[in-house]
Amino acid sequence: MTILRSSQNGFWTGTEPNFTGRYLPIAGLNAGTYRLGVEKLRSPLSSLSTPQFDIVIVIG
């Protein structure tokens, strides 16, 4: 089951056209164990032009 998706629940950080990342608030989740997935590609062709990125998890 997918709880949150960056495309539906997240928003861009930074200013257009130089966005610095995608923020996905998780404050509303209940305590428990979750699996983090990555939603980088729309299609295999996009993988050639999609920039590298780092996943940052901030607690607190």
Helices and strands as residue ranges (DSSP letters): H 6-9, E 11-15, E 18-23, G 44-48
